[in-house]
């Protein structure tokens, strides 16, 4: 079995399939319940997430999820490109920038089930391709750490002393790593079970001792992440030794960075009412909100009062003031609800122009958004309805999935 855990700490687009498992890290102290696996059960350090960062998820899995053939960890913003496509261009930080999640992202970057299986064939580990810190004007990993915001180089040096005491066979690799220019970044990887258990025991043994010897209680929230910062460099040390030992078969992958990992849009649940519900959708942004107001007004003014009008505004960027003005139109019908579905981060990868705006494509998301509705009537925003729209909604579709009007 392959278990690759995607770390989350706040609402964001959820990546999930048979091999990708979202996990909420730091759940013990979170204000959010993301309704996914949490790191706060069994043997855990969930409450230490402020210092250990995403490693609270790794600790939980190590202690509570035995018996997997492969274990992996990635982040909701940083993923490995398991297509192993070496032709992709990266930025100065060694990342493949992606503006936002989109439907085929997992397939495009080798994170669907079949691609993951292919990537793992004939290897024990997949780690990020080494990043050359000199591209950031730092001559060495240690100097990059010393000059990085919120990092204390004394913590890194102390980790080296702890390695000398607890893991002396790694001392040479500590020096090689921090005085070298290559970093295996972001605490993301896929290891086979034996390697994962070995790495976790080695890593947490060092980190718990480091945690015992440093005090970050008076530090800012960014500075308190000291253990997580040091762990990223420890991972590099572990990989360097395993590469030299030649007892682990490695593959190396580029890293993806998702600029805006906004959660997928969600529509409100079906209204709770004894009346038959008529769901209507239309899309707009601030440029056409006056047209939306005319459409909503005409629908609610003419619709039968024996039906409940469930009006969904696919929102491409409407101001709070304009939303409130649209909501005031609910007085035009005794049984209605106007709801807004945030679409502003959707379909960002599509080419648009002055005629086909991004809002043109919002309707394509309706089947996924409205899984609890049997039917939806989509209306263009520049329409005015002159008689009861429920008559149109009631048009029988028989075995058809869609009814439309030729333009």
C-alpha positions, 0 to 999 in steps of 0.5 A: 500500500502507498500512503502519501500524506498531504499536510494541511493546517487551514482550509484549502483545496483538498488533494485526495485519491487512493494514494493521497491522504490529506491530514490536518497537522496541528489539529490539537490547537487549531480553530478549524476542523477540516473534516480530514484525518487529524494528527491529534489521536493516539501517540502524537505531538499535535500540540507542538505544531507551532515548533515542529510545523508539519512534522507533527503529521509525520510523527503521528503517522510514524507512531499510528499508521504502520504497515504501509509499503511506502510513506510520503509527505507533501504540503497543500502548496508544495508537491513533488512532480512525480511525472519526473519530467526534467524539461519543466522550467523552475523559478529562482527558488527551484519551484514550478509555479502553479497559480492555483489548483485545477481539475487535471493538476494531479494527472499533469504532475504524475500524482494520479494513482497510475503515475505514482505507481510508475514513479515508484517502480525500481526505487526506494525513495523519491526526494526533491531535486537538490536546490542550489542555494547560491541562486539566492546569493548564499555561498553555503547552506549554513550562510543561507540559514543564517541570513534567512528571516526568523532563523537562528544559526545557533540552533543549526550549530547546536543540532550539529553538536547533538548529531556528534553526540547521538549519531556520530556516523552522520557528523561528516555529512552534517559538515558536508551539508551545511558547508555545501551549496545543495539543499533537499528542501521542504521536508517532502519525500516518499520512502519505503517503510524500512527507510521511513521508520529509520529516518523518523527514529533518527530525525525525532531523536535529534529534534527532541534533544534540540527542543530540550536545549533551546527556548523559543517561548519569547519568540515570534510565531515565525521564530518559534518554528525553529524545529521545523527549520532545522529539520529541513537541513537534517533531511539533507544530511540524511539523504546525503549519507544514504546516497553515499552509502549506496544502499537506497535507490533514489529518484529525484523530482522537481517541486510544484508550488501552488501560489493560491491554494484556495479551497474548492468552491462550495455551494450551500446545501439544499434549502430546508423547506416543504415547498418544491425547490427551484435552483437557479444559477447565474454568474457575475463579477463587479463589472456586471453586478447591475445586470445581475440585480436586474435578473434577480429582481425580475426572477423573484418578482415573477416567480410562483409563490408556491415554489422556493427560489434557490438563487445561486450567484457564481461570484467572480469578485463582487464587493461586500456592498454589492452583495448586501444590495443583492441580498436586499432583493430577497424581499421580492419573494416570500420563499427565496434565498440568494447565496454566493459561491466564490468562483474567483480562484477557479478556471485561472488557467483558461485563456480569456478575452473581452467577450469570453471572460472567466465568468463564462466558464463558471457554469462548467463547475455546476455539476460538481457544486450541486451534487445534492440538486437534481436540476439547475436552471442557468441563466445569462446575467444580461437577461430579464425574466418577464414571466414565471421562471418555474415554467421553464425550470419544469421543462421535462428533460426525459432522458437528456442531461441538458436542455439549451437554446441555440444562440 
